């Protein structure tokens, strides 16, 4: 018997044999169904072993049409935040290949999805020596360490966009520019700025490539903030505190110029609309969203209707629904000017 590990980056090919699939929900996933999907084949139904374990009985894959193992939440719903699955496939030995092989699939995160295609089986080889090639349909590349707030934002962004993450051809570089002037000090001390960063961190895990999230704290100068997951919010708060009260804030900065034409979105976190905000586009940021920390101030400013704007009200805790969905949807709207066909909300 041999053990194999199937990951998004490493497809696996084995001789075609009967396979038994065992699916376990390792994080709360709610009620869900599991099935094998194929255009021209029918399969016996899967059945639950326990509330968290499902079993697909013996079926032969690899010598006919491609087959997809699909997980679907019940009740026309989506998987809850943090829903994760472990999947083990047992290829049962036969006369030609007597050994039993065990394939362990990389843990799949289904947060916010209305279905998860966990693994695809495709026939390879020739009729005399059939084989099966297994692939993970899409690399969800879920960050292993997200704060509670970032995980909640991540789940909502997935649900709004209808994908586990944007493909590389559609991904955006996400840049966050935090107003480091003195007027932001109270929001820094209250933890609000850290919460904003965590929401954007969760969103970026869906729309940005793995290394596509950058944060700057700026006043008359700008510093790039570095952090290890899941400490982004804390790192930005510390950076603001260490700099002390400053005067002035420039939003159109040379640091934000696109690199090699990579599509990007810039989120400017501020309690007022900077005078140079519309120069941000000229500086190279293709899209931008401003989050203003006061509903009353917004009414007084009467901002330009062309301004891409999300309001973060300091009186609201954006952790529960429906407030979080409204917020994340508005933040994603800041990306909709990009030509991506997936960013329709």
C-alpha positions in Angstrom: 0.0 0.0 0.0 1.3 3.5 -0.9 0.2 6.9 0.4 0.1 9.9 -2.0 -0.7 13.6 -1.4 -2.7 15.5 -4.0 -2.3 19.3 -4.0 -3.3 22.0 -6.4 0.3 22.3 -7.7 0.9 18.5 -8.0 -1.6 16.5 -10.1 -1.4 12.7 -9.6 -1.8 9.8 -12.1 -2.6 6.2 -11.0 -3.9 3.1 -12.7 -7.6 3.1 -13.2 -9.4 1.1 -10.4 -12.3 1.2 -8.2 -12.1 4.1 -5.7 -13.7 4.7 -2.3 -13.9 8.4 -1.3 -14.1 9.4 2.3 -15.0 13.1 3.1 -14.7 14.5 6.6 -15.8 18.0 7.7 -13.0 19.1 10.0 -14.6 22.5 10.7 -18.3 23.3 11.0 -19.8 23.0 7.6 -23.5 22.6 8.2 -25.6 20.0 6.3 -24.2 19.1 2.9 -24.5 16.6 0.2 -21.7 14.9 -1.8 -21.9 13.5 -5.3 -20.0 12.4 -8.4 -20.7 14.4 -11.5 -20.3 13.4 -15.1 -22.0 14.3 -18.4 -22.7 10.8 -19.5 -22.6 8.6 -16.4 -24.7 7.9 -13.3 -23.2 6.9 -10.0 -24.6 5.3 -6.8 -25.4 8.0 -4.2 -23.1 8.9 -1.4 -24.3 8.2 2.1 -23.3 9.7 5.5 -21.3 7.7 8.0 -21.8 10.3 10.7 -22.9 14.0 10.8 -19.5 15.0 9.6 -18.4 12.1 7.5 -19.6 10.9 4.0 -18.6 7.9 2.0 -18.8 7.4 -1.8 -18.9 3.6 -2.3 -16.9 1.7 -4.9 -17.0 3.3 -8.3 -14.6 3.0 -11.2 -13.1 6.2 -12.5 -10.5 6.9 -15.1 -11.7 4.7 -18.0 -14.7 6.7 -19.3 -15.7 10.4 -19.1 -14.1 12.9 -16.7 -15.7 12.8 -13.2 -15.9 15.6 -10.6 -16.4 15.1 -6.9 -18.7 17.8 -5.7 -19.8 19.0 -2.3 -23.1 21.0 -2.0 -24.6 22.7 1.0 -28.2 21.9 1.6 -31.2 24.2 1.5 -30.0 26.6 -1.3 -27.4 28.1 1.0 -23.7 28.6 1.1 -21.1 26.9 3.3 -20.5 28.8 6.5 -17.3 30.7 7.3 -14.4 28.4 8.1 -16.0 25.3 6.5 -13.1 22.9 5.7 -12.9 19.4 4.4 -10.4 16.5 4.4 -10.8 14.0 1.6 -9.2 10.6 1.4 -9.5 8.3 -1.7 -8.8 4.6 -1.5 -7.9 3.0 -4.8 -8.7 -0.7 -4.3 -6.4 -3.3 -5.7 -7.3 -5.7 -8.5 -5.6 -8.5 -10.3 -3.6 -6.2 -12.5 -2.8 -3.7 -9.7 -3.1 -5.6 -6.5 -1.8 -2.9 -4.2 -4.3 -0.5 -2.5 -3.2 3.1 -2.8 -4.4 5.9 -0.5 -4.6 9.5 -1.8 -4.9 12.4 0.7 -6.3 15.5 -0.8 -5.1 18.9 0.4 -7.6 20.4 2.9 -10.3 22.3 1.0 -11.9 25.5 2.3 -15.5 26.0 1.2 -16.2 29.2 3.1 -19.0 31.2 1.4 -19.3 28.9 -1.7 -22.6 27.4 -3.0 -20.7 24.3 -4.1 -17.1 23.0 -4.0 -15.7 20.9 -6.8 -13.1 19.1 -4.7 -11.3 16.9 -7.2 -11.5 16.0 -10.8 -10.7 12.5 -12.3 -9.8 12.4 -16.0 -9.0 9.3 -18.1 -5.5 8.9 -19.4 -3.5 6.2 -21.1 -4.8 3.6 -23.6 -7.6 1.1 -23.4 -5.2 -1.8 -22.5 -3.6 0.2 -19.7 -6.1 2.8 -18.5 -5.1 5.3 -15.9 -6.7 8.2 -14.1 -5.3 11.7 -13.6 -6.5 13.6 -10.5 -6.4 17.4 -10.2 -7.7 19.9 -7.7 -10.0 22.0 -9.9 -8.9 25.4 -8.6 -6.3 26.5 -6.1 -8.2 28.2 -3.4 -4.8 29.0 -1.7 -6.7 29.9 1.5 -4.5 31.6 3.9 -3.9 29.3 6.9 -4.0 32.1 9.4 -6.8 34.7 9.2 -8.2 36.6 12.1 -11.9 36.1 12.9 -12.7 39.4 11.2 -10.6 38.6 8.1 -12.1 35.1 7.9 -15.6 36.6 7.9 -14.7 39.1 5.2 -13.1 36.3 3.2 -16.3 34.3 3.3 -18.5 37.2 2.3 -16.2 38.1 -0.6 -16.3 34.5 -1.9 -20.1 34.5 -1.7 -20.5 37.9 -3.5 -18.1 37.0 -6.3 -19.2 33.3 -6.6 -15.6 32.0 -6.8 -13.1 30.7 -4.2 -10.6 33.2 -5.6 -10.0 35.1 -8.8 -7.8 33.3 -11.4 -4.3 34.6 -11.9 -5.4 36.3 -15.2 -8.0 38.4 -13.3 -6.3 38.9 -9.9 -5.6 42.4 -8.6 -2.8 43.9 -6.6 -4.4 45.3 -3.5 -2.7 48.3 -1.9 -4.0 49.9 1.3 -2.9 53.5 2.1 -3.7 54.4 5.7 -4.0 58.1 6.7 -1.3 58.7 9.3 -2.2 62.2 10.3 -3.2 63.2 13.8 -6.9 63.1 13.2 -6.7 59.3 12.8 -5.2 58.8 16.3 -8.5 58.1 18.0 -9.5 55.5 15.5 -6.1 53.9 15.9 -6.4 53.7 19.7 -9.9 52.2 19.5 -8.8 49.4 17.2 -11.0 50.6 14.3 -8.0 51.0 11.9 -6.9 47.4 12.7 -10.4 46.1 12.0 -10.4 47.9 8.6 -7.1 46.3 7.7 -8.4 42.8 8.7 -11.5 43.2 6.5 -9.4 44.2 3.6 -7.0 41.4 4.3 -9.8 38.9 4.1 -11.1 40.4 0.9 -7.7 40.4 -0.7 -7.4 36.6 0.0 -10.1 36.3 -2.7 -9.2 39.0 -5.3 -5.4 39.2 -5.0 -2.5 36.8 -5.7 -0.9 35.3 -2.6 1.7 38.1 -2.3 -0.5 40.9 -3.7 -1.5 42.7 -0.4 0.5 45.7 0.6 -0.1 48.3 3.3 1.4 51.8 3.6 1.0 54.2 6.5 1.5 57.8 5.3 1.6 61.4 6.3 4.2 63.6 4.8 6.2 60.4 4.2 5.1 56.8 3.7 6.3 53.6 5.2 5.6 50.1 4.1 4.1 47.8 6.8 5.3 44.2 7.0 3.4 41.6 9.0 3.1 37.9 9.4 -0.4 36.4 9.2 -2.6 37.1 11.1 -1.1 40.2 12.5 -1.8 42.8 9.8 -4.2 44.9 11.8 -2.0 44.9 14.8 1.1 45.8 12.8 -0.6 48.8 11.2 -1.9 50.0 14.6 1.6 49.7 16.0 3.1 51.6 13.1 0.6 54.4 13.5 1.2 54.6 17.2 5.0 54.6 16.8 4.9 57.5 14.4 3.0 59.7 16.7 0.7 62.5 15.7 1.6 64.0 12.4 0.3 66.8 10.2 -0.8 66.3 6.6 -1.7 63.4 4.4 -0.7 62.8 0.7 -2.8 60.1 -1.0 -1.3 60.3 -4.6 2.1 58.8 -4.0 4.8 57.4 -6.3 4.8 54.2 -4.3 1.4 53.4 -5.7 2.4 53.4 -9.4 1.4 50.1 -11.1 4.3 47.7 -11.7 4.5 46.2 -15.2 0.9 47.1 -15.9 -0.5 44.8 -13.1 -4.1 45.7 -12.5 -4.5 47.1 -9.0 -7.0 48.6 -6.6 -6.0 51.1 -3.9 -8.0 51.5 -0.7 -7.4 54.8 1.1 -8.3 54.6 4.8 -9.0 58.1 6.0 -11.4 60.3 8.1 -11.4 63.0 5.4 -11.1 63.3 1.7 -7.5 64.3 0.8 -7.2 67.2 -1.6 -5.0 65.2 -4.0 -7.3 62.2 -4.0 -8.2 62.4 -7.7 -4.5 62.6 -8.6 -4.3 58.9 -7.4 -5.5 57.7 -10.8 -2.8 59.8 -12.5 -0.3 58.2 -10.2 -1.2 54.8 -11.6 -3.8 53.3 -9.3 -6.4 52.0 -11.6 -9.2 51.9 -9.0 -9.5 53.3 -5.5 -12.0 53.3 -2.6 -12.1 55.8 0.2 -13.5 54.8 3.5 -14.6 57.7 5.6 -15.0 57.2 9.3 -18.1 59.4 9.9 -21.6 59.4 8.5 -22.1 63.0 9.6 -18.9 64.2 8.0 -19.9 62.5 4.7 -23.1 64.5 4.6 -21.2 67.7 5.2 -18.6 67.0 2.6 -21.1 66.1 -0.2 -18.4 64.2 -2.0 -18.0 64.1 -5.8 -20.5 61.6 -7.2 -17.7 60.0 -9.2 -15.8 59.2 -6.1 -15.6 55.4 -5.4 -16.6 55.5 -1.7 -17.3 53.1 1.1 -18.3 54.5 4.5 -17.0 52.8 7.6 -19.2 54.0 10.5 -17.2 53.9 13.8 -20.5 53.2 15.6 -21.0 49.9 13.8 -19.2 46.6 14.5 -18.7 45.0 11.0 -18.6 41.4 12.3 -22.1 40.1 11.9 -24.6 40.1 9.1 -26.1 42.1 7.4 -23.6 44.9 8.1 -20.6 42.9 7.0 -22.1 41.8 3.7 -23.1 45.4 2.9 -19.6 46.6 3.7 -17.7 44.0 1.8 -20.0 44.3 -1.2 -19.3 48.1 -1.3 -15.6 47.4 -1.0 -15.8 45.0 -4.0 -17.7 47.6 -6.0 -14.5 49.6 -5.9 -13.0 47.0 -8.1 -15.8 46.9 -10.7 -14.3 49.4 -13.0 -11.6 46.8 -13.7 -12.4 44.8 -16.8 -12.6 41.5 -14.9 -15.8 39.7 -15.8 -15.9 38.0 -12.4 -16.1 41.2 -10.4 -19.8 41.8 -10.9 -20.9 41.1 -7.3 
